[in-house]
């Protein structure tokens, strides 16, 4: 009988919880059984004040109970659950980890920003060929943003900044549509926060921006819809987003209010506000660094977890 095992990888992000269940055979061939994401919004209403709200806590537990049902249904052998910015930076994050263990049996590990960046690199690397040129990998989460300068051989530099989309939303999304003053204020804030990134880019000179899942996926969905392409039918883990297409979408997004943004084909309700401040961040990165191309990886942290598990098997 063929020796197969089932793994469940859970990413408890600040905005979205992800569940990936795979079956792995003795040759490390992987078959995806379940891949879902839920807009838990763990950081909403609290992360900027250092706490997870009661409502967010309840959403988290409800979602993880539904994940547990799927894990049990598929008779999973190994479960690995990692939590990121919202849990590592809130006073009651550890209490929620305890509650999750009691109510679902999941043992959640809160990882550092540095570890998060490393796992994102391995996730992206398993989605696309990084080549020999240096790339700037960017993962915009709800709580933190990870920047990694790397090629297919190694990481040259990495850092995690606690400036994720929920935090930027709380700080700068005062009017809807966002005002020019708020856009400039966000960019000024980013300039102050990302001085170490500026130095690293000057040193290593990456030429390609690689966006990891989240906002970048939604931008690709919007671009695909404009061109009559159904990305759901094309499950390729890599997409390209031309600079021209990004700027066309960006200019559209910042001029519209919530209802108008929701009407954009390809827009997800869970990202309808965060995509505004996240796109300002992408614009800032492109504006201040000599990057000639955008590639998008639909793989991120959970695929990096899988890659690490398989490499240790």
Secondary structure as UniProt FT lines:
FT   STRAND          5..12
FT   STRAND          17..24
FT   TURN            26..27
FT   STRAND          30..38
FT   TURN            42..46
FT   HELIX           47..49
FT   HELIX           54..73
FT   TURN            74..75
FT   STRAND          78..83
FT   HELIX           85..88
FT   TURN            91..92
FT   HELIX           93..104
FT   STRAND          108..110
FT   HELIX           113..127
FT   STRAND          135..140
FT   STRAND          145..150
FT   STRAND          155..161
FT   HELIX           165..172
FT   HELIX           180..193
FT   HELIX           195..204
FT   STRAND          208..212
FT   HELIX           214..226
FT   TURN            227..228
FT   TURN            231..233
FT   STRAND          238..240
FT   HELIX           243..255
FT   HELIX           258..262
FT   TURN            265..266
FT   HELIX           269..271
FT   TURN            272..273
FT   HELIX           274..288
FT   STRAND          293..297
FT   HELIX           301..312
//
